[in-house]
Amino acid sequence: MSSGVQNALIQYPIDGSRHWLSFENPVFTIVAENLRDVPQAICDAQTAAEDGYWVVGMISYDAGPAFDDAIRSSRIRRVPLVSFGAFTSPNISSAPKESGGYDVGPWVPNRSHSAYLTTIRTIRQLIAAGETYQVNHTIRLRSDFSGDPRGLFGDLIRAQQPNHAAFLDLGDRAVCSSSPELFFSRNKNQFTCRPMKGTIGRHPDPVWDELASSHLSRSEKDLAENTMIVDMVRNDLSRIAEPGSVEVPFLHTVESYPTVHTLTSTVTAESTAKFPEILKALFPAASITGAPKVRTTEIIEALEGDGRGIYTGSIGALAPDGTMEFNIAIRTIWIDKERGRAEYGVGGGIVWDSDPNEEWREVEQKSRVLDRAKSSFFLLETMRWEPGKGIHLQHLHVDRLADSANHFGFDLDRTSVLTALLEIRGNEPKRVRLLVSPSGSIEVQVLDLPPSVSGHWEVPIDAVPVQSENEFLFHKTTNRDVYEQARARFPDSPDVLLWNERGEITETTTGNLVVEIGSELYTPPVTCGLLPGTFRRNLLEQRKITEKVIHRSDMNEVSSMWMINSLRGWVPLRINEKIAPVALTQELKQIQES
């Protein structure tokens, strides 16, 4: 068992650009398990950096009272309050390539939905009574864990695409942080803090997603939250800053991450303060406590009931040249390898006009990164290849692939994709499956074309709606659960017509949908929750079809309909409402036999 950092992988700025730095085999470690030992540990970290070592590690949120005895916090045992490793030098590395090699169970919150709503109402009552202005209320999600934490870290990084990530190995424990938030950085005497406050979930459709971002930038509630925290950071920095040097060069900037948009502001100052003075002035961070800080930490301790551990603490490094950078440990998983447990904290700032249900929704949005991290999938393109012509609509397939790679944080080299497709050989048309892994490796499968279709396909309308915000509906991947479940309900049908929670027809399990109403050809818009097919896009660009929302109730106006994709072209469809899902068929059979 060890509480000191044994090895680490962090993002850190060098010469104006960010790099992954890898640290192994510490010369010595610095650990504080009790509050009384924290100040000395922080001084030892400063001394080690001045002696020429890179000092890399963490400070738990629960260490707060060591820097200001008016601060209140509980304590999680087995999570050190301070843990650092002193290293001679780092290796410049690359983003973690590890993926998988671990098992993580369902994430179970330590507060029920109803208990969470009750707590938010209590906070609003405290605000009304003048006890506080804003409380950063958090909960924990816990899960069983086994395997390699580095694999989880790699998946978490690809899911979150952060700027302030860190992996720490503490022997029988580990920290996987995909934090997007900078606590503070020091370059010479220039200090920068970049608090985040104000969040809105992202939408898979670019149009709706842009509207969400725009809404956040104008939200009075979120702007007020952010401004309140900025004022606190300015006040905290002024305790160590040169007089008149505290500035706010950027206020209310919208930053976008894979699952959320968030409001970020930048506060700067000039200071010669060293590590102990910095933490005494700034820790714990304003954005993860509330206002006023001291009274609000008392409220947090009373309402949350247990310590936060590393969550909302800080992870980072002190360099021998005097630079420092530390994150705020959000989007962070604590792993107890010995006990086989993992913990993820999540929360948000609560103000007077907070809606309890909307705050719960924000918790869910910030937790989506966990589902992304454990979802193992490849990007997929299915294409038609012909001798002498190559891939049909190749540029549209590659564009879509690149969009999906950017969305999910996959590495993708377009040149490698094009080179792989040029290597296809044959004397007759083929079906080509192109798969791309998270690390960018490419696999090309050349298969026979599916049998040609004569006449109509008789298809049912699915018994279960799709959820239009499911991001996997908008990107072609090997995660095809929605489509496979629909096909499983109708195993004898060549295809299944899908619809969403609003009663809007979307697509089929094998392609996009085109319907004829009057003399016009229509296809459902992507905002309904469907794949932006390449053949569909080609037809839209040629103005052969038009987008239109088509409700289930509109289907009686449809004179003809087709499934379309770049592999098969146009396949006529006919709805057969007599086809029952297999579960219903089995139930009826049991009734008849009883």
C-alpha positions in Angstrom: 0.0 0.0 0.0 1.3 3.5 -0.9 -0.3 6.9 -0.6 2.4 8.7 -2.5 2.3 9.2 -6.2 4.2 6.4 -7.9 3.7 7.5 -11.5 1.7 10.1 -13.3 0.5 11.3 -16.7 -0.6 15.0 -16.9 -1.3 17.7 -19.4 1.0 20.6 -18.8 2.1 23.8 -20.7 5.6 24.0 -22.1 6.8 26.9 -24.2 3.3 28.1 -24.9 1.7 24.8 -26.0 0.2 21.9 -24.0 1.9 18.5 -23.8 1.3 15.2 -22.2 4.1 14.6 -19.6 4.8 11.2 -18.1 6.5 10.7 -14.7 7.8 7.4 -13.3 9.9 6.3 -10.3 9.7 9.2 -7.8 12.9 10.0 -5.9 10.6 10.5 -2.8 7.0 11.1 -2.0 5.2 13.7 0.1 2.0 12.6 1.9 -0.3 14.1 4.5 -3.0 11.9 6.0 -4.1 14.3 8.7 -5.0 18.0 8.6 -2.1 18.9 11.0 0.4 17.5 8.5 -1.0 19.3 5.4 0.9 22.7 5.8 4.3 21.0 6.1 3.5 18.7 3.1 2.7 21.8 1.0 6.0 23.5 2.2 7.9 20.3 1.3 6.4 20.4 -2.2 7.6 24.0 -2.7 11.0 23.1 -1.4 11.3 20.1 -3.7 10.5 22.2 -6.7 13.1 24.8 -5.7 15.6 21.9 -5.3 15.1 21.0 -9.0 12.4 18.3 -8.9 9.1 18.1 -10.7 6.4 17.7 -8.0 3.3 16.1 -9.2 0.2 15.2 -7.2 -3.1 16.0 -5.6 -4.8 18.0 -2.8 -8.1 16.7 -1.6 -11.1 19.0 -1.1 -11.2 17.8 2.5 -7.8 19.5 3.1 -9.5 22.9 3.1 -9.5 23.5 6.9 -5.7 23.2 6.8 -5.5 26.5 4.9 -8.2 28.3 6.7 -9.5 26.9 10.0 -12.9 28.6 9.3 -13.4 26.3 6.4 -15.5 23.2 7.1 -15.3 19.7 5.5 -15.8 16.1 6.3 -13.2 13.4 5.5 -13.1 10.3 3.4 -10.7 7.8 4.9 -8.3 6.0 2.5 -8.1 9.2 0.5 -4.9 11.1 1.5 -5.4 14.8 2.0 -2.1 15.5 0.1 -0.1 13.2 -2.1 2.8 14.1 -4.3 5.7 12.5 -6.0 9.0 14.2 -6.6 10.5 13.3 -10.0 13.8 14.2 -11.7 12.3 14.9 -15.1 9.3 14.0 -17.3 9.1 12.2 -20.6 7.1 14.1 -23.2 4.4 11.6 -24.1 1.2 11.4 -26.2 -2.4 11.1 -25.3 -3.1 7.8 -23.5 -3.7 5.0 -26.0 -4.9 2.5 -23.5 -8.6 1.4 -23.8 -10.5 -1.2 -22.1 -8.9 -3.8 -19.9 -11.2 -3.1 -17.0 -14.7 -3.7 -15.8 -16.9 -1.1 -14.3 -20.4 -1.8 -13.0 -23.5 0.5 -13.0 -22.9 3.9 -11.4 -25.2 4.2 -8.4 -25.9 7.7 -6.9 -25.6 8.1 -3.1 -28.7 10.3 -3.2 -32.1 9.4 -4.7 -33.8 11.8 -7.1 -36.4 12.8 -4.5 -33.7 13.3 -1.8 -31.7 15.5 -4.2 -34.8 17.6 -5.0 -35.5 18.0 -1.3 -31.9 19.2 -0.7 -32.1 21.8 -3.5 -35.3 23.2 -1.9 -33.5 23.4 1.4 -30.7 25.3 -0.2 -33.2 27.8 -1.8 -34.7 28.3 1.7 -31.2 29.1 3.1 -30.6 31.5 0.3 -34.0 33.2 1.0 -33.0 33.5 4.7 -29.7 35.2 3.7 -27.5 32.4 4.8 -25.8 32.1 1.4 -26.0 33.4 -2.1 -24.9 30.2 -4.0 -24.1 26.7 -2.9 -22.2 24.2 -5.1 -24.1 21.0 -4.1 -22.7 17.7 -5.2 -23.5 14.0 -5.0 -21.4 10.8 -5.6 -21.8 8.0 -8.1 -20.3 4.8 -7.0 -19.5 1.6 -8.8 -17.6 -1.7 -8.6 -14.3 -1.7 -10.5 -11.7 -4.2 -11.5 -8.8 -4.1 -14.0 -6.5 -1.4 -15.3 -7.3 2.2 -14.3 -5.2 3.4 -17.2 -7.6 1.8 -19.6 -10.5 3.8 -17.9 -8.4 6.9 -18.0 -7.8 6.5 -21.8 -11.5 6.0 -22.4 -12.4 9.0 -20.2 -10.0 11.3 -22.0 -11.5 10.3 -25.4 -15.0 10.9 -24.0 -14.3 14.3 -22.4 -11.5 15.8 -24.5 -10.3 17.9 -21.6 -7.4 20.5 -21.3 -6.4 19.8 -17.7 -6.3 16.0 -17.5 -4.3 13.9 -15.1 -3.7 10.3 -14.1 -2.1 9.5 -10.8 -1.1 6.0 -9.6 -0.9 5.9 -5.8 -0.2 2.2 -5.5 -3.4 0.5 -4.5 -5.4 3.6 -5.5 -5.6 5.7 -8.6 -7.1 9.0 -9.9 -8.5 9.4 -13.4 -9.2 13.1 -14.0 -10.6 14.5 -17.2 -11.0 18.0 -15.9 -11.8 20.9 -18.2 -11.3 23.5 -15.5 -8.1 25.4 -14.6 -7.8 26.2 -10.9 -4.7 28.3 -11.3 -1.5 28.5 -13.3 1.7 30.5 -12.6 4.2 31.5 -15.3 6.9 33.6 -13.8 4.8 36.1 -11.8 1.7 35.9 -14.0 -1.3 34.1 -12.3 -4.3 32.9 -14.2 -7.6 31.4 -12.9 -10.3 30.2 -15.2 -13.5 29.4 -13.2 -16.3 27.6 -14.8 -19.9 28.1 -13.8 -23.1 27.8 -15.9 -23.8 24.7 -18.0 -26.2 23.4 -20.6 -26.3 20.0 -22.2 -25.2 19.6 -25.8 -27.5 18.4 -28.6 -26.3 15.8 -31.2 -27.8 17.9 -34.0 -25.5 20.9 -34.9 -28.4 23.4 -35.4 -30.0 22.6 -32.0 -26.6 22.5 -30.4 -25.8 26.0 -31.6 -29.1 27.2 -30.2 -28.1 25.6 -26.8 -24.8 27.4 -26.8 -26.5 30.7 -27.7 -29.1 30.2 -25.0 -26.3 29.7 -22.4 -24.5 32.9 -23.5 -27.7 34.9 -22.8 -29.0 33.0 -19.7 -29.5 35.6 -16.9 -29.3 32.8 -14.3 -26.0 31.3 -15.6 -24.4 34.7 -16.3 -25.2 35.8 -12.7 -23.8 32.5 -11.3 -20.6 33.0 -13.3 -20.2 36.7 -12.3 -20.7 35.8 -8.6 -17.8 33.3 -8.8 -15.6 35.6 -10.8 -16.0 38.3 -8.0 -15.0 35.6 -5.5 -11.9 34.6 -7.5 -10.9 38.3 -7.9 -11.2 38.7 -4.1 -9.2 35.6 -3.4 -6.5 36.5 -5.8 -6.3 40.1 -4.4 -4.9 38.5 -1.2 -1.7 37.6 -2.9 -1.7 39.9 -5.9 0.3 43.1 -6.5 -2.0 46.0 -5.9 -4.1 46.9 -8.9 -3.0 43.9 -10.9 -6.2 41.8 -10.8 -8.0 41.8 -14.1 -10.7 40.0 -16.0 -9.6 39.8 -19.6 -12.3 37.4 -20.6 -15.8 37.3 -19.1 -18.5 34.7 -19.9 -16.8 32.8 -22.7 -18.8 29.7 -23.9 -16.5 26.6 -24.1 -17.8 23.4 -25.7 -17.1 19.9 -24.6 -18.5 16.6 -25.9 -21.5 16.5 -23.5 -21.9 20.1 -22.3 -21.4 23.8 -23.1 -20.1 25.8 -20.1 -19.5 29.4 -19.2 -15.8 30.2 -18.4 -14.2 33.5 -17.3 -10.5 34.3 -17.0 -9.0 36.2 -14.1 -5.4 37.2 -14.0 -3.0 38.9 -11.5 0.7 39.6 -10.8 2.1 37.9 -7.7 5.3 36.5 -6.3 3.5 34.2 -3.9 4.7 30.7 -3.4 2.7 27.4 -3.2 1.7 27.6 0.5 0.6 31.3 0.2 -1.3 30.5 -3.0 -3.3 27.7 -1.5 -4.0 29.7 1.7 -5.6 32.4 -0.5 -7.4 30.3 -3.1 -8.1 26.8 -1.7 -10.8 25.4 -1.9 -11.7 27.0 -5.2 -14.6 29.4 -5.3 -16.4 27.7 -8.3 -16.8 24.4 -6.3 -17.9 25.9 -2.9 -20.1 29.0 -3.3 -20.6 32.4 -1.9 -19.7 33.4 0.8 -17.1 30.7 0.9 -16.8 30.0 4.7 -20.5 29.8 5.5 -21.2 27.9 2.4 -18.6 25.2 3.2 -20.5 24.7 6.5 -23.8 24.2 4.5 -22.0 21.8 2.2 -20.7 19.7 5.1 -24.2 19.6 6.7 -26.1 18.7 3.5 -23.7 16.4 1.7 -23.0 14.3 4.8 -19.6 12.9 3.8 -16.3 14.1 2.4 -15.6 14.8 -1.2 -12.1 13.3 -1.3 -10.2 14.3 -4.4 -13.4 15.4 -6.1 -13.4 19.3 -6.4 -9.9 19.2 -4.9 -6.9 19.8 -7.2 -4.4 17.9 -9.3 -1.3 19.4 -10.9 2.4 20.0 -10.8 5.2 22.4 -9.7 8.1 22.6 -12.1 11.7 23.4 -11.2 11.5 26.6 -13.2 8.8 28.0 -10.9 5.8 27.4 -13.2 2.8 25.7 -11.7 -0.5 24.5 -13.0 -3.4 22.8 -11.1 -6.8 21.8 -12.2 -10.1 21.6 -10.3 -10.7 17.9 -10.0 -14.1 17.7 -11.6 -15.0 14.9 -14.1 -12.7 12.8 -11.9 -12.9 9.2 -10.8 -11.2 7.9 -7.6 -10.4 4.2 -7.8 -9.7 2.1 -4.7 -8.1 -0.9 -6.4 -7.8 -3.0 -3.2 -11.5 -2.7 -2.5 -12.6 -2.8 -6.1 -14.6 0.4 -5.9 -14.8 3.6 -8.0 -16.3 7.0 -7.2 -17.3 9.9 -9.4 -18.5 13.2 -8.0 -20.9 15.5 -9.8 -22.9 18.6 -9.0 -23.6 22.2 -9.8 -24.1 25.7 -8.4 -27.5 26.4 -6.8 -28.9 29.9 -6.6 -32.3 31.3 -5.7 -33.9 30.8 -9.1 -32.5 27.3 -9.6 -35.1 24.8 -10.7 -34.6 21.5 -8.8 -35.5 19.3 -11.7 -33.3 21.3 -14.1 -30.4 20.9 -11.6 -31.0 17.1 -11.6 -30.9 17.2 -15.4 -27.6 19.0 -15.2 -26.2 16.3 -12.9 -27.3 13.7 -15.5 -25.7 15.7 -18.3 -22.4 16.0 -16.5 -22.5 12.2 -15.8 -22.9 11.3 -19.5 -19.1 11.2 -19.8 -19.2 7.9 -17.8 -21.5 6.3 -20.3 -19.3 7.5 -23.1 -16.1 6.2 -21.4 -17.4 2.7 -20.9 -19.1 2.5 -24.3 -16.6 0.6 -26.5 -17.3 1.2 -30.1 -15.7 1.9 -33.5 -16.7 4.4 -36.1 -18.2 2.7 -39.1 -18.8 3.6 -42.8 -20.6 1.1 -45.1 -19.9 2.0 -48.8 -20.4 0.8 -52.3 -17.3 0.1 -54.4 -17.3 -0.4 -58.1 -14.4 -1.3 -60.5 -13.0 1.8 -62.3 -15.2 4.1 -60.1 -14.0 3.5 -56.6 -16.2 4.4 -53.6 -19.6 5.8 -54.4 -20.0 9.3 -52.7 -16.5 8.8 -51.2 -16.1 12.5 -50.2 -19.4 12.5 -48.3 -18.5 9.3 -46.5 -15.1 10.6 -45.4 -16.6 14.0 -44.4 -19.1 12.2 -42.2 -16.4 10.0 -40.7 -14.3 13.0 -39.9 -17.3 14.8 -38.2 -17.9 11.7 -36.1 -14.2 11.4 -35.2 -14.2 15.0 -34.0 -17.4 14.5 -32.0 -16.2 11.4 -30.2 -12.6 12.5 -29.9 -11.2 9.7 -32.1 -7.9 10.1 -33.8 -8.4 10.1 -37.6 -5.9 10.6 -40.4 -7.9 11.3 -43.6 -4.9 10.5 -45.7 -4.7 7.0 -44.2 -8.4 6.5 -44.8 -8.1 7.5 -48.5 -5.0 5.4 -49.0 -6.8 2.4 -47.5 -9.7 2.8 -49.8 -7.5 3.1 -52.9 -6.0 -0.3 -52.1 -9.3 -2.1 -52.8 -9.2 -4.4 -55.8 -11.8 -6.5 -57.7 -13.7 -7.2 -60.8 -17.2 -6.6 -59.6 -19.0 -4.2 -57.2 -18.4 -4.8 -53.5 -19.7 -3.7 -50.1 -17.0 -2.1 -48.1 -17.0 -1.7 -44.3 -14.5 0.8 -42.9 -13.9 0.7 -39.2 -11.9 3.2 -37.2 -10.8 2.6 -33.6 -10.5 5.4 -30.9 -6.7 5.4 -31.5 -7.1 5.8 -35.3 -6.3 2.3 -36.5 -8.2 1.5 -39.7 -9.7 -1.8 -40.8 -11.2 -2.3 -44.3 -13.5 -5.2 -44.9 -14.5 -6.0 -48.5 -17.7 -8.1 -48.8 -20.2 -9.2 -51.4 -23.1 -6.9 -52.1 -26.4 -7.8 -50.4 -29.0 -9.4 -52.7 -30.8 -7.0 -55.0 -34.4 -6.2 -54.0 -37.3 -6.9 -56.3 -40.7 -5.4 -55.4 -41.5 -3.9 -52.0 -40.2 -4.5 -48.6 -43.1 -5.1 -46.1 -42.1 -3.3 -42.9 -43.6 -2.7 -39.5 -43.5 0.5 -37.5 -41.5 -0.2 -34.4 -43.3 -0.7 -31.1 -40.9 1.5 -29.1 -39.8 5.1 -29.9 -36.2 6.1 -30.2 -35.0 9.0 -28.0 -34.1 11.9 -30.4 -31.2 13.1 -28.2 -29.3 9.8 -28.4 -26.0 10.8 -29.9 -25.5 7.4 -31.5 -28.5 8.0 -33.8 -26.5 10.9 -35.5 -23.3 9.0 -36.1 -22.6 5.7 -37.7 -20.7 3.4 -35.3 -20.6 -0.2 -34.2 -22.9 0.8 -31.3 -26.1 -0.1 -33.0 -28.1 -1.0 -30.0 -31.2 1.0 -31.1 -31.3 -0.7 -34.5 -30.5 -4.2 -33.2 -33.2 -4.0 -30.6 -35.8 -2.9 -33.2 -34.8 -5.7 -35.5 -35.0 -8.2 -32.7 -38.6 -7.2 -32.1 -39.4 -8.0 -35.7 -36.8 -10.7 -36.6 -38.7 -11.9 -39.8 -39.0 -8.4 -41.3 -36.4 -7.0 -43.8 -36.4 -3.6 -42.1 -38.3 -1.7 -39.4 -39.6 1.9 -39.5 -38.5 4.0 -36.5 -40.1 7.0 -34.8 -39.2 9.2 -31.8 -40.7 10.2 -28.5 -42.6 13.1 -30.2 -44.3 10.8 -32.6 -42.2 11.8 -35.5 -41.1 9.3 -38.1 -37.3 9.2 -38.3 -35.6 6.5 -40.5 -35.4 2.7 -40.9 -32.9 0.4 -39.3 -30.9 0.2 -42.6 -31.2 3.7 -44.1 -33.0 7.0 -44.4 -36.6 7.4 -45.4 -38.2 9.2 -48.3 -41.9 9.6 -48.6 -44.1 11.0 -51.4 -46.9 13.3 -50.3 -48.8 14.8 -53.2 -46.2 15.3 -55.8 -43.4 16.1 -53.5 -40.6 13.9 -52.0 -39.8 14.5 -48.3 -37.3 13.1 -45.8 -37.3 13.7 -42.1 -34.9 16.3 -40.8 -31.9 15.2 -38.8 -33.2 17.0 -35.7 -35.8 14.2 -35.4 -33.0 11.9 -34.4 -31.5 10.0 -37.4 -28.3 9.3 -39.3 -27.3 12.0 -41.8 -26.9 9.5 -44.7 -24.6 10.3 -47.5 -27.1 9.4 -50.3 -29.7 11.5 -48.4 -27.3 14.4 -48.4 -26.5 14.0 -52.1 -30.2 14.1 -52.9 -30.8 17.1 -50.7 -27.9 19.0 -52.4 -29.4 18.1 -55.8 -32.8 19.4 -54.5 -34.5 16.1 -55.4 -35.9 15.7 -51.9 -36.9 18.2 -49.2 -36.8 18.0 -45.4 -40.1 17.9 -43.6 -41.2 16.7 -40.2 -43.5 13.7 -40.7 -45.7 12.6 -37.8 -47.1 9.1 -37.5 -50.5 10.7 -38.1 -49.2 12.0 -41.5 -48.5 8.5 -42.8 -52.1 8.1 -44.2 -51.2 10.9 -46.7 -48.1 9.1 -48.0 -48.6 7.6 -51.5 -45.2 6.0 -51.8 -42.1 5.5 -49.6 -38.6 4.3 -49.9 -35.6 3.3 -47.8 -32.5 4.9 -49.2 -28.8 4.5 -48.7 -25.6 4.7 -50.7 -25.3 0.9 -50.9 -28.7 -0.1 -52.2 -30.0 3.2 -53.6 -33.9 3.3 -53.5 -35.8 0.4 -51.9 -39.6 0.7 -52.1 -41.4 0.1 -48.7 -44.9 -0.8 -47.7 -46.1 -0.6 -44.1 -47.6 -3.7 -42.8 -49.3 -3.0 -39.5 -50.3 -6.6 -39.0 -46.7 -7.6 -38.2 -46.6 -7.8 -34.4 -43.4 -7.5 -32.3 -42.0 -10.9 -31.2 -42.7 -10.3 -27.5 -46.4 -9.6 -28.3 -46.6 -12.6 -30.6 -45.2 -14.9 -27.9 -47.6 -13.4 -25.3 -50.6 -14.1 -27.6 -49.3 -17.6 -28.2 -49.2 -18.3 -24.5 -52.7 -17.0 -24.1 -54.0 -19.3 -26.9 -52.2 -22.3 -25.4 -53.6 -21.6 -21.9 
